[in-house]
Amino acid sequence: IWTQLFFLLSGFVLAYAEMVRPKSSAAAQLTQLQYTWRRLKKIYPPYLLTIFISMIQISHSAFEWKTLILNLLLLQAWIPMVNES
C-alpha cells in the first residue's frame, strides 16, 4: 500500500507543479489534456522500446502475447492476468 501511495502522491506533485508553473503572458495555462499529451509524448517512446527489447530477449514460447495489447494500451495493471502455466 505504501508503494501505491508513493506513486499517487508523486503523480499529484508532478501534475500540480507543472500546471501552476507561471507562464509567460502570451502562453495560456496548460489544460489537463495538454499536460497528459505532453507526458505521453515523453514517456511512451521509451516504453515501446522497452517492450520491443523485452520481446526480443524473452524466448518466444515464454512471451505472453495475450498481454501485449494491455501493455501497449498501458492497461496491464488495471486488468491483471494470472500466469496459467
Secondary structure, DSSP 4 states (H G I P E B T S, - for coil): -HHHHHHHHHHHHHHHHHHSS---TTSPPPPHHHHHHHHHHHHHHHHHHHHHHHHHHS-TTTS-GGGHHHHHTT-TTTS------
